[in-house]
Amino acid sequence: MSSCFRCQTVLEVVHPISRSAECYKCKTDIRCCGNCEFYDPKVYNECRETQASRILEKDRSNLCDFFKLRTTATSVQSESEKAKAAAEALFRNFKKS
């Protein structure tokens, strides 16, 4: 099962995924770095595949030969939202003291 990195909608895709495929809910490109198994904002070029070419627009469709649709339900956006919520909770507790 895969989900859109932007809106978390479950994706129903036909393989191979075409370059023009979009999430039916938010219209984000499916074949983009944000939905790729190798995308990781913490590593060089934000990609764990060392042979992949550098792609600047991570949320736009591309023709990367190494693209593999992410199969987990988590996304980069949801991880950042979790981190933001944790930071806000920390500062809320700090202000009460």
N, C-alpha and C positions, 0 to 999 in steps of 0.2 A: 504494500500500500504506500502510495506517495501522496504528499500534500503540497499545495502551493506555498512557497516560502513567504509570500506577502500576506495572504488572507487565510491560510491554513485549510482551505477547501480541499477535500479529497479529490485527487485528479484521476480521471478516467481516460487513459491515453492508449493510443494504438501504436505499437512499435513497428517500424522505427518512427521516432518522434520527428515530425517535420519542423523545419525552422520557423514556420508561421503558426505553429500550435500555440494557443492561448488558454489560460485559465478561464473557464466559462463564467466565473463570478466576477473577478476583478480585472480581467483582460490582460494580465501580466503574461509575458512570454514564458512558455514552459521550458524551452531549450535555452536556458541561461545559467550562468554560474550559480545564482542563488538556489537553484533546484538541483545542482550537481552533487553527487556523492563526494567529489574531491574538494569542493569549496570549503575553505577554512580561513576566516579572517585573521587568524593568529600566525599564519605561516607566510613565507616569502611569496609574493605575487598572489596571495590569498588562495593558493591552490596546492594541494598535497601531491598532485601529479607533477613531477619534476621536469618532464619533457614537454608539457603543455606550453603553448605560446601565451604571452601576457595579454590579458584582455582587460581593458580599462572599465568598460561599462558592464558591471556584474549583474545588472538586472535587465539587460537587453539580450535579445536573441543573438546567437553566435554559431559559428561552424566548427567549434573545437572538436577535434577527432577523439578526444578522451572523455567527452560528455557521457555521464552515466546518471540516470535519474535517481535522485535520492530516495531511498525506500523507507526512511524513518519519518515519523510524524513530527519530529522537532524541526525547528527552523532557526536560522540566524536571527531573524526578527524576534521570535518568541524568547530566545535566549537573552537578547538585549533588553527586552521588556522585563524579564525576570530579574536581571541585574539592576535595572532602574528601580523596580519595586523594592528590592532588598535595600538599596541605598536610601530610598525615601523612608522606609521603615526604620532604618538605623538613625537617620537624622531626626525623625519624629520622636524616637526614644531619647535622643540626646537633648532635644529642646525641652522635654518634660522634666529633666533633672535640674 
